[in-house]
Amino acid sequence: MAEIRFITDRDKLSPISEAYRAIRTNLQFAAAGEGQVKTIGFTSALPSEGKSTIVGNLAIVIAQDSKRVLLIDCDLRRPVVHRSFGLPNRGLTNCFADNLKLTDVIQHGVYPGLDVVTAGPIPPNPAELLGSPKMQELLKSVEDDYDYILLDLPPILVVTDAAVIGSKADGVILVVGSGDISPDEAKQAKDLLEKGRANILGVVLNKVPQRHQGSYYYYYYYDENHEKHKKQR
């Protein structure tokens, strides 16, 4: 099993982990309102907005809810999932280069309930691969094996890849780094997703500065006996 450094694993009772659980709940409501929402893409307007951190933590917190989760690194230009989870980078592009099935490159049990497909070697034609019929076949081939398939997509304003594959997912979530981009850039990212016929499920606002009244705050959690506790930080 890979070494997990994500906060949803190392500090399950933190307010940040609770925020991820809130996102998980919202996705469950989205599925109830829109029908099947199983394959979900995550993109951002620009690099370094925290997209891969968001999708990695969310994959773990969904798996903690006894769901079967597959995380696929579809950022074929600047992949980071293999480094984040400490995995060998034999993955998605190997399916194209070596005519493999997706099941041949799935790394199982990275976290209880969570399997991962890394990006693999960087190809010369990422957009063509992601938009190909074979990519659609790869996703369909594992659809029945998982409750959720999360796709870590490239930034939408940098390359066309996210728009190309976004329409193949049941929905797309846009990650916005607070203070990282302008409102116009956020709107442009939304417009590009809509032009690509992606189903935008919502926006995750990341990197929001924490403001604590009186330099501390409280949060609640329940222990294994379901007793409520209040923590001061």
PyRosetta script that sets phi, psi and omega in degrees:
from pyrosetta import init, pose_from_sequence

init()
pose = pose_from_sequence("MAEIRFITDRDKLSPISEAYRAIRTNLQFAAAGEGQVKTIGFTSALPSEGKSTIVGNLAIVIAQDSKRVLLIDCDLRRPVVHRSFGLPNRGLTNCFADNLKLTDVIQHGVYPGLDVVTAGPIPPNPAELLGSPKMQELLKSVEDDYDYILLDLPPILVVTDAAVIGSKADGVILVVGSGDISPDEAKQAKDLLEKGRANILGVVLNKVPQRHQGSYYYYYYYDENHEKHKKQR")
pose.set_psi(1, 139.5)
pose.set_omega(1, -178.3)
pose.set_phi(2, -71.1)
pose.set_psi(2, 158.6)
pose.set_omega(2, 175.2)
pose.set_phi(3, -77.2)
pose.set_psi(3, 122.6)
pose.set_omega(3, -178.4)
pose.set_phi(4, -98.8)
pose.set_psi(4, 126.5)
pose.set_omega(4, -179.9)
pose.set_phi(5, -113.8)
pose.set_psi(5, 0.8)
pose.set_omega(5, -175.2)
pose.set_phi(6, -71.1)
pose.set_psi(6, 145.9)
pose.set_omega(6, -174.1)
pose.set_phi(7, -64.8)
pose.set_psi(7, -29.6)
pose.set_omega(7, 179.3)
pose.set_phi(8, -67.7)
pose.set_psi(8, -14.9)
pose.set_omega(8, 174.7)
pose.set_phi(9, -98.3)
pose.set_psi(9, -44.1)
pose.set_omega(9, -172.3)
pose.set_phi(10, -84.5)
pose.set_psi(10, -19.8)
pose.set_omega(10, 179.3)
pose.set_phi(11, -144.3)
pose.set_psi(11, 76.5)
pose.set_omega(11, -174.2)
pose.set_phi(12, -65.8)
pose.set_psi(12, -20.3)
pose.set_omega(12, -176.0)
pose.set_phi(13, -97.0)
pose.set_psi(13, 3.6)
pose.set_omega(13, -177.4)
pose.set_phi(14, -73.2)
pose.set_psi(14, 155.9)
pose.set_omega(14, 176.4)
pose.set_phi(15, -60.1)
pose.set_psi(15, -31.3)
pose.set_omega(15, 179.4)
pose.set_phi(16, -67.5)
pose.set_psi(16, -42.9)
pose.set_omega(16, 176.7)
pose.set_phi(17, -62.1)
pose.set_psi(17, -37.4)
pose.set_omega(17, 177.4)
pose.set_phi(18, -64.0)
pose.set_psi(18, -35.7)
pose.set_omega(18, 177.5)
pose.set_phi(19, -63.9)
pose.set_psi(19, -38.5)
pose.set_omega(19, 176.5)
pose.set_phi(20, -65.7)
pose.set_psi(20, -37.0)
pose.set_omega(20, 177.0)
pose.set_phi(21, -65.1)
pose.set_psi(21, -32.5)
pose.set_omega(21, 176.6)
pose.set_phi(22, -65.9)
pose.set_psi(22, -39.6)
pose.set_omega(22, 176.2)
pose.set_phi(23, -63.1)
pose.set_psi(23, -43.0)
pose.set_omega(23, 177.8)
pose.set_phi(24, -57.1)
pose.set_psi(24, -44.3)
pose.set_omega(24, 179.5)
pose.set_phi(25, -63.4)
pose.set_psi(25, -41.5)
pose.set_omega(25, 179.4)
pose.set_phi(26, -63.3)
pose.set_psi(26, -36.3)
pose.set_omega(26, 176.6)
pose.set_phi(27, -65.5)
pose.set_psi(27, -37.1)
pose.set_omega(27, 178.1)
pose.set_phi(28, -65.4)
pose.set_psi(28, -38.3)
pose.set_omega(28, 176.2)
pose.set_phi(29, -67.4)
pose.set_psi(29, -37.3)
pose.set_omega(29, 178.2)
pose.set_phi(30, -62.1)
pose.set_psi(30, -40.7)
pose.set_omega(30, 179.0)
pose.set_phi(31, -64.2)
pose.set_psi(31, -37.4)
pose.set_omega(31, -179.7)
pose.set_phi(32, -68.5)
pose.set_psi(32, -32.6)
pose.set_omega(32, -176.6)
pose.set_phi(33, -87.0)
pose.set_psi(33, -26.7)
pose.set_omega(33, -173.1)
pose.set_phi(34, -114.3)
pose.set_psi(34, 5.8)
pose.set_omega(34, -174.5)
pose.set_phi(35, 87.4)
pose.set_psi(35, -147.0)
pose.set_omega(35, -176.1)
pose.set_phi(36, -68.4)
pose.set_psi(36, 119.3)
pose.set_omega(36, 171.2)
pose.set_phi(37, -127.1)
pose.set_psi(37, 88.1)
pose.set_omega(37, -175.4)
pose.set_phi(38, -111.3)
pose.set_psi(38, -48.6)
pose.set_omega(38, -179.4)
pose.set_phi(39, -95.0)
pose.set_psi(39, 114.7)
pose.set_omega(39, -172.7)
pose.set_phi(40, -125.8)
pose.set_psi(40, 125.2)
pose.set_omega(40, 177.2)
pose.set_phi(41, -94.3)
pose.set_psi(41, 147.8)
pose.set_omega(41, 177.2)
pose.set_phi(42, -124.5)
pose.set_psi(42, 122.8)
pose.set_omega(42, 178.5)
pose.set_phi(43, -134.9)
pose.set_psi(43, 173.3)
pose.set_omega(43, 175.8)
pose.set_phi(44, -139.8)
pose.set_psi(44, 170.4)
pose.set_omega(44, 177.8)
pose.set_phi(45, -71.6)
pose.set_psi(45, -47.0)
pose.set_omega(45, -175.3)
pose.set_phi(46, -132.7)
pose.set_psi(46, 166.8)
pose.set_omega(46, 176.8)
pose.set_phi(47, -65.0)
pose.set_psi(47, 161.2)
pose.set_omega(47, 172.3)
pose.set_phi(48, 69.7)
pose.set_psi(48, 24.0)
pose.set_omega(48, 174.4)
pose.set_phi(49, -92.7)
pose.set_psi(49, -0.5)
pose.set_omega(49, 176.7)
pose.set_phi(50, 93.1)
pose.set_psi(50, 16.9)
pose.set_omega(50, -177.3)
pose.set_phi(51, -57.3)
pose.set_psi(51, -48.2)
pose.set_omega(51, -175.9)
pose.set_phi(52, -69.8)
pose.set_psi(52, -32.4)
pose.set_omega(52, 174.9)
pose.set_phi(53, -65.8)
pose.set_psi(53, -41.8)
pose.set_omega(53, 178.8)
pose.set_phi(54, -61.4)
pose.set_psi(54, -50.3)
pose.set_omega(54, -175.2)
pose.set_phi(55, -69.0)
pose.set_psi(55, -33.8)
pose.set_omega(55, 177.6)
pose.set_phi(56, -65.8)
pose.set_psi(56, -46.5)
pose.set_omega(56, 177.8)
pose.set_phi(57, -64.4)
pose.set_psi(57, -39.8)
pose.set_omega(57, -178.4)
pose.set_phi(58, -68.2)
pose.set_psi(58, -36.9)
pose.set_omega(58, 176.9)
pose.set_phi(59, -59.8)
pose.set_psi(59, -42.1)
pose.set_omega(59, 179.9)
pose.set_phi(60, -66.9)
pose.set_psi(60, -44.7)
pose.set_omega(60, -175.5)
pose.set_phi(61, -70.6)
pose.set_psi(61, -29.1)
pose.set_omega(61, 174.2)
pose.set_phi(62, -70.3)
pose.set_psi(62, -40.7)
pose.set_omega(62, 177.4)
pose.set_phi(63, -63.2)
pose.set_psi(63, -32.8)
pose.set_omega(63, 177.9)
pose.set_phi(64, -65.5)
pose.set_psi(64, -17.7)
pose.set_omega(64, 178.4)
pose.set_phi(65, -91.9)
pose.set_psi(65, 24.8)
pose.set_omega(65, 177.9)
pose.set_phi(66, 61.5)
pose.set_psi(66, 33.5)
pose.set_omega(66, 175.3)
pose.set_phi(67, -104.7)
pose.set_psi(67, 152.4)
pose.set_omega(67, 175.1)
pose.set_phi(68, -90.8)
pose.set_psi(68, 121.4)
pose.set_omega(68, -172.8)
pose.set_phi(69, -125.2)
pose.set_psi(69, 136.4)
pose.set_omega(69, 171.7)
pose.set_phi(70, -119.7)
pose.set_psi(70, 123.2)
pose.set_omega(70, 176.6)
pose.set_phi(71, -105.0)
pose.set_psi(71, 124.6)
pose.set_omega(71, -179.3)
pose.set_phi(72, -117.8)
pose.set_psi(72, 125.9)
pose.set_omega(72, 176.7)
pose.set_phi(73, -83.2)
pose.set_psi(73, 104.6)
pose.set_omega(73, 179.0)
pose.set_phi(74, -101.5)
pose.set_psi(74, 8.9)
pose.set_omega(74, 174.1)
pose.set_phi(75, -86.5)
pose.set_psi(75, 86.4)
pose.set_omega(75, -171.2)
pose.set_phi(76, -81.9)
pose.set_psi(76, -0.5)
pose.set_omega(76, 178.7)
pose.set_phi(77, -101.6)
pose.set_psi(77, -40.3)
pose.set_omega(77, 179.2)
pose.set_phi(78, -135.3)
pose.set_psi(78, 67.1)
pose.set_omega(78, -176.8)
pose.set_phi(79, -70.6)
pose.set_psi(79, 142.9)
pose.set_omega(79, 179.5)
pose.set_phi(80, -133.5)
pose.set_psi(80, -11.0)
pose.set_omega(80, -174.5)
pose.set_phi(81, -59.8)
pose.set_psi(81, -40.5)
pose.set_omega(81, -179.3)
pose.set_phi(82, -62.4)
pose.set_psi(82, -36.7)
pose.set_omega(82, 178.1)
pose.set_phi(83, -73.8)
pose.set_psi(83, -38.8)
pose.set_omega(83, -178.5)
pose.set_phi(84, -61.8)
pose.set_psi(84, -37.8)
pose.set_omega(84, -177.8)
pose.set_phi(85, -100.7)
pose.set_psi(85, -1.3)
pose.set_omega(85, -180.0)
pose.set_phi(86, 66.5)
pose.set_psi(86, 47.4)
pose.set_omega(86, -175.1)
pose.set_phi(87, -115.7)
pose.set_psi(87, 153.0)
pose.set_omega(87, 170.9)
pose.set_phi(88, -65.7)
pose.set_psi(88, 143.3)
pose.set_omega(88, -173.6)
pose.set_phi(89, -95.8)
pose.set_psi(89, 65.2)
pose.set_omega(89, 170.6)
pose.set_phi(90, -115.9)
pose.set_psi(90, 110.6)
pose.set_omega(90, -170.1)
pose.set_phi(91, -154.8)
pose.set_psi(91, -126.9)
pose.set_omega(91, -167.4)
pose.set_phi(92, -58.2)
pose.set_psi(92, -48.3)
pose.set_omega(92, -175.9)
pose.set_phi(93, -69.0)
pose.set_psi(93, -21.1)
pose.set_omega(93, 174.4)
pose.set_phi(94, -65.6)
pose.set_psi(94, -28.0)
pose.set_omega(94, 176.5)
pose.set_phi(95, -62.8)
pose.set_psi(95, -36.3)
pose.set_omega(95, 179.3)
pose.set_phi(96, -79.2)
pose.set_psi(96, -46.1)
pose.set_omega(96, -175.1)
pose.set_phi(97, -70.1)
pose.set_psi(97, -36.8)
pose.set_omega(97, -174.3)
pose.set_phi(98, -111.4)
pose.set_psi(98, 9.4)
pose.set_omega(98, 179.3)
pose.set_phi(99, 53.9)
pose.set_psi(99, 50.0)
pose.set_omega(99, -179.8)
pose.set_phi(100, -98.4)
pose.set_psi(100, 161.8)
pose.set_omega(100, 169.9)
pose.set_phi(101, -84.0)
pose.set_psi(101, 157.8)
pose.set_omega(101, 178.7)
pose.set_phi(102, -63.1)
pose.set_psi(102, -33.4)
pose.set_omega(102, 179.1)
pose.set_phi(103, -64.4)
pose.set_psi(103, -20.1)
pose.set_omega(103, 179.0)
pose.set_phi(104, -73.4)
pose.set_psi(104, -21.4)
pose.set_omega(104, -174.9)
pose.set_phi(105, -116.8)
pose.set_psi(105, 3.1)
pose.set_omega(105, 177.0)
pose.set_phi(106, -68.9)
pose.set_psi(106, 131.3)
pose.set_omega(106, 175.5)
pose.set_phi(107, -100.7)
pose.set_psi(107, 110.4)
pose.set_omega(107, -170.5)
pose.set_phi(108, -86.0)
pose.set_psi(108, 151.7)
pose.set_omega(108, 172.7)
pose.set_phi(109, 63.0)
pose.set_psi(109, 31.4)
pose.set_omega(109, 175.9)
pose.set_phi(110, -61.0)
pose.set_psi(110, -35.2)
pose.set_omega(110, 172.8)
pose.set_phi(111, -147.8)
pose.set_psi(111, 150.3)
pose.set_omega(111, -179.4)
pose.set_phi(112, -52.0)
pose.set_psi(112, 116.9)
pose.set_omega(112, -178.5)
pose.set_phi(113, 89.3)
pose.set_psi(113, -6.3)
pose.set_omega(113, -175.7)
pose.set_phi(114, -118.1)
pose.set_psi(114, 122.0)
pose.set_omega(114, 171.7)
pose.set_phi(115, -110.3)
pose.set_psi(115, 155.7)
pose.set_omega(115, -174.6)
pose.set_phi(116, -134.5)
pose.set_psi(116, 140.5)
pose.set_omega(116, 167.2)
pose.set_phi(117, -116.1)
pose.set_psi(117, 115.3)
pose.set_omega(117, 177.9)
pose.set_phi(118, -76.7)
pose.set_psi(118, 173.6)
pose.set_omega(118, -175.8)
pose.set_phi(119, -72.9)
pose.set_psi(119, -36.6)
pose.set_omega(119, -174.0)
pose.set_phi(120, 87.1)
pose.set_psi(120, -175.7)
pose.set_omega(120, -179.5)
pose.set_phi(121, -58.2)
pose.set_psi(121, 143.2)
pose.set_omega(121, -178.5)
pose.set_phi(122, -70.0)
pose.set_psi(122, 123.9)
pose.set_omega(122, -177.2)
pose.set_phi(123, -91.1)
pose.set_psi(123, 167.2)
pose.set_omega(123, 177.3)
pose.set_phi(124, -81.0)
pose.set_psi(124, -13.3)
pose.set_omega(124, -173.0)
pose.set_phi(125, -135.4)
pose.set_psi(125, 61.7)
pose.set_omega(125, -175.4)
pose.set_phi(126, -57.4)
pose.set_psi(126, -45.3)
pose.set_omega(126, -176.4)
pose.set_phi(127, -62.4)
pose.set_psi(127, -40.1)
pose.set_omega(127, 179.9)
pose.set_phi(128, -65.2)
pose.set_psi(128, -39.4)
pose.set_omega(128, 179.1)
pose.set_phi(129, -65.4)
pose.set_psi(129, -47.4)
pose.set_omega(129, -176.7)
pose.set_phi(130, -66.5)
pose.set_psi(130, -29.2)
pose.set_omega(130, -179.0)
pose.set_phi(131, -92.6)
pose.set_psi(131, 3.4)
pose.set_omega(131, -174.4)
pose.set_phi(132, -80.3)
pose.set_psi(132, 157.4)
pose.set_omega(132, 174.0)
pose.set_phi(133, -59.1)
pose.set_psi(133, -32.7)
pose.set_omega(133, 179.7)
pose.set_phi(134, -63.0)
pose.set_psi(134, -37.5)
pose.set_omega(134, 178.0)
pose.set_phi(135, -62.4)
pose.set_psi(135, -41.6)
pose.set_omega(135, 177.2)
pose.set_phi(136, -62.3)
pose.set_psi(136, -40.5)
pose.set_omega(136, 178.9)
pose.set_phi(137, -64.5)
pose.set_psi(137, -39.9)
pose.set_omega(137, 180.0)
pose.set_phi(138, -61.4)
pose.set_psi(138, -44.0)
pose.set_omega(138, 179.5)
pose.set_phi(139, -65.9)
pose.set_psi(139, -42.7)
pose.set_omega(139, -179.3)
pose.set_phi(140, -64.3)
pose.set_psi(140, -31.7)
pose.set_omega(140, -173.4)
pose.set_phi(141, -67.0)
pose.set_psi(141, -21.6)
pose.set_omega(141, -178.4)
pose.set_phi(142, -115.5)
pose.set_psi(142, 5.9)
pose.set_omega(142, -174.6)
pose.set_phi(143, -57.7)
pose.set_psi(143, -38.9)
pose.set_omega(143, -176.7)
pose.set_phi(144, -80.6)
pose.set_psi(144, -8.5)
pose.set_omega(144, -175.7)
pose.set_phi(145, -90.7)
pose.set_psi(145, -10.7)
pose.set_omega(145, -173.2)
pose.set_phi(146, -135.8)
pose.set_psi(146, 153.5)
pose.set_omega(146, 173.4)
pose.set_phi(147, -80.6)
pose.set_psi(147, -35.1)
pose.set_omega(147, 178.5)
pose.set_phi(148, -138.8)
pose.set_psi(148, 138.8)
pose.set_omega(148, 172.0)
pose.set_phi(149, -120.7)
pose.set_psi(149, 113.7)
pose.set_omega(149, -176.7)
pose.set_phi(150, -103.4)
pose.set_psi(150, 130.1)
pose.set_omega(150, -177.8)
pose.set_phi(151, -111.0)
pose.set_psi(151, 120.5)
pose.set_omega(151, 174.8)
pose.set_phi(152, -87.0)
pose.set_psi(152, 104.0)
pose.set_omega(152, -174.2)
pose.set_phi(153, -95.9)
pose.set_psi(153, 160.6)
pose.set_omega(153, 175.7)
pose.set_phi(154, -70.4)
pose.set_psi(154, 164.6)
pose.set_omega(154, 175.1)
pose.set_phi(155, -62.6)
pose.set_psi(155, 136.8)
pose.set_omega(155, -170.9)
pose.set_phi(156, -73.9)
pose.set_psi(156, -29.2)
pose.set_omega(156, -178.2)
pose.set_phi(157, -85.1)
pose.set_psi(157, -10.7)
pose.set_omega(157, -175.7)
pose.set_phi(158, -92.7)
pose.set_psi(158, -44.8)
pose.set_omega(158, -178.5)
pose.set_phi(159, -138.1)
pose.set_psi(159, 167.3)
pose.set_omega(159, -177.4)
pose.set_phi(160, -85.3)
pose.set_psi(160, -5.1)
pose.set_omega(160, -171.6)
pose.set_phi(161, -56.2)
pose.set_psi(161, -45.5)
pose.set_omega(161, -176.2)
pose.set_phi(162, -63.9)
pose.set_psi(162, -38.9)
pose.set_omega(162, 178.2)
pose.set_phi(163, -67.5)
pose.set_psi(163, -34.7)
pose.set_omega(163, -178.7)
pose.set_phi(164, -64.9)
pose.set_psi(164, -46.0)
pose.set_omega(164, -175.1)
pose.set_phi(165, -93.4)
pose.set_psi(165, -15.5)
pose.set_omega(165, -177.3)
pose.set_phi(166, -58.4)
pose.set_psi(166, -37.0)
pose.set_omega(166, -179.0)
pose.set_phi(167, -71.9)
pose.set_psi(167, -16.6)
pose.set_omega(167, 179.5)
pose.set_phi(168, -82.9)
pose.set_psi(168, -15.0)
pose.set_omega(168, 177.7)
pose.set_phi(169, -87.1)
pose.set_psi(169, 159.9)
pose.set_omega(169, 175.3)
pose.set_phi(170, -70.2)
pose.set_psi(170, -24.1)
pose.set_omega(170, 179.1)
pose.set_phi(171, -168.4)
pose.set_psi(171, 162.5)
pose.set_omega(171, -179.9)
pose.set_phi(172, -131.4)
pose.set_psi(172, 139.4)
pose.set_omega(172, 174.8)
pose.set_phi(173, -112.9)
pose.set_psi(173, 131.7)
pose.set_omega(173, 179.1)
pose.set_phi(174, -97.1)
pose.set_psi(174, 121.3)
pose.set_omega(174, 177.3)
pose.set_phi(175, -94.3)
pose.set_psi(175, 125.5)
pose.set_omega(175, -178.7)
pose.set_phi(176, -119.0)
pose.set_psi(176, 120.5)
pose.set_omega(176, 177.0)
pose.set_phi(177, -81.0)
pose.set_psi(177, 118.6)
pose.set_omega(177, -178.6)
pose.set_phi(178, -59.6)
pose.set_psi(178, 122.6)
pose.set_omega(178, 180.0)
pose.set_phi(179, 84.0)
pose.set_psi(179, -5.4)
pose.set_omega(179, -178.3)
pose.set_phi(180, -86.1)
pose.set_psi(180, -31.2)
pose.set_omega(180, -177.4)
pose.set_phi(181, -133.1)
pose.set_psi(181, 163.8)
pose.set_omega(181, 178.7)
pose.set_phi(182, -86.8)
pose.set_psi(182, 161.7)
pose.set_omega(182, 174.9)
pose.set_phi(183, -57.7)
pose.set_psi(183, -35.6)
pose.set_omega(183, 178.9)
pose.set_phi(184, -64.7)
pose.set_psi(184, -38.7)
pose.set_omega(184, 178.7)
pose.set_phi(185, -67.6)
pose.set_psi(185, -38.3)
pose.set_omega(185, 177.0)
pose.set_phi(186, -63.7)
pose.set_psi(186, -42.0)
pose.set_omega(186, 178.7)
pose.set_phi(187, -66.4)
pose.set_psi(187, -38.9)
pose.set_omega(187, 178.7)
pose.set_phi(188, -63.6)
pose.set_psi(188, -39.7)
pose.set_omega(188, 177.4)
pose.set_phi(189, -62.3)
pose.set_psi(189, -44.8)
pose.set_omega(189, 178.1)
pose.set_phi(190, -60.7)
pose.set_psi(190, -43.9)
pose.set_omega(190, -178.7)
pose.set_phi(191, -62.9)
pose.set_psi(191, -40.6)
pose.set_omega(191, -179.8)
pose.set_phi(192, -65.3)
pose.set_psi(192, -39.7)
pose.set_omega(192, 177.0)
pose.set_phi(193, -63.9)
pose.set_psi(193, -42.0)
pose.set_omega(193, 179.5)
pose.set_phi(194, -66.2)
pose.set_psi(194, -39.2)
pose.set_omega(194, 177.9)
pose.set_phi(195, -64.9)
pose.set_psi(195, -31.3)
pose.set_omega(195, 176.7)
pose.set_phi(196, -82.4)
pose.set_psi(196, 5.4)
pose.set_omega(196, 177.6)
pose.set_phi(197, 64.9)
pose.set_psi(197, 33.0)
pose.set_omega(197, 174.1)
pose.set_phi(198, -80.4)
pose.set_psi(198, 145.1)
pose.set_omega(198, 176.0)
pose.set_phi(199, -89.5)
pose.set_psi(199, 100.0)
pose.set_omega(199, -176.8)
pose.set_phi(200, -78.0)
pose.set_psi(200, 114.2)
pose.set_omega(200, -179.2)
pose.set_phi(201, -81.0)
pose.set_psi(201, -30.0)
pose.set_omega(201, -178.8)
pose.set_phi(202, 165.6)
pose.set_psi(202, -173.2)
pose.set_omega(202, -178.1)
pose.set_phi(203, -125.8)
pose.set_psi(203, 137.0)
pose.set_omega(203, 172.3)
pose.set_phi(204, -107.1)
pose.set_psi(204, 119.0)
pose.set_omega(204, 177.5)
pose.set_phi(205, -88.8)
pose.set_psi(205, 116.3)
pose.set_omega(205, -174.3)
pose.set_phi(206, -109.1)
pose.set_psi(206, 162.1)
pose.set_omega(206, 175.7)
pose.set_phi(207, 62.3)
pose.set_psi(207, 32.1)
pose.set_omega(207, 178.1)
pose.set_phi(208, -74.5)
pose.set_psi(208, 125.6)
pose.set_omega(208, 179.1)
pose.set_phi(209, -59.7)
pose.set_psi(209, 134.3)
pose.set_omega(209, 179.4)
pose.set_phi(210, -84.6)
pose.set_psi(210, 130.7)
pose.set_omega(210, 177.2)
pose.set_phi(211, -121.3)
pose.set_psi(211, 118.8)
pose.set_omega(211, -175.5)
pose.set_phi(212, -112.8)
pose.set_psi(212, 118.6)
pose.set_omega(212, 178.9)
pose.set_phi(213, -63.5)
pose.set_psi(213, 126.5)
pose.set_omega(213, 179.9)
pose.set_phi(214, 68.5)
pose.set_psi(214, 21.2)
pose.set_omega(214, 176.0)
pose.set_phi(215, 67.4)
pose.set_psi(215, 14.3)
pose.set_omega(215, 173.6)
pose.set_phi(216, -148.2)
pose.set_psi(216, 166.9)
pose.set_omega(216, 176.2)
pose.set_phi(217, -148.2)
pose.set_psi(217, 168.1)
pose.set_omega(217, -179.4)
pose.set_phi(218, -117.0)
pose.set_psi(218, 149.5)
pose.set_omega(218, 166.7)
pose.set_phi(219, -144.0)
pose.set_psi(219, 158.3)
pose.set_omega(219, -176.6)
pose.set_phi(220, -111.6)
pose.set_psi(220, 150.2)
pose.set_omega(220, 172.1)
pose.set_phi(221, -149.4)
pose.set_psi(221, 166.0)
pose.set_omega(221, 178.2)
pose.set_phi(222, -117.5)
pose.set_psi(222, 134.0)
pose.set_omega(222, 178.5)
pose.set_phi(223, -84.9)
pose.set_psi(223, -174.9)
pose.set_omega(223, -176.1)
pose.set_phi(224, -65.3)
pose.set_psi(224, -16.1)
pose.set_omega(224, 176.3)
pose.set_phi(225, -94.8)
pose.set_psi(225, 8.1)
pose.set_omega(225, 178.4)
pose.set_phi(226, 63.8)
pose.set_psi(226, 28.2)
pose.set_omega(226, 175.4)
pose.set_phi(227, -94.7)
pose.set_psi(227, 138.6)
pose.set_omega(227, -174.0)
pose.set_phi(228, -86.5)
pose.set_psi(228, 136.6)
pose.set_omega(228, 179.1)
pose.set_phi(229, -128.9)
pose.set_psi(229, 152.3)
pose.set_omega(229, 175.7)
pose.set_phi(230, -117.6)
pose.set_psi(230, 128.4)
pose.set_omega(230, -179.4)
pose.set_phi(231, -107.4)
pose.set_psi(231, 138.7)
pose.set_omega(231, 173.0)
pose.set_phi(232, -106.8)
pose.set_psi(232, 135.5)
pose.set_omega(232, -179.3)
pose.set_phi(233, -123.4)
pose.dump_pdb("model.pdb")
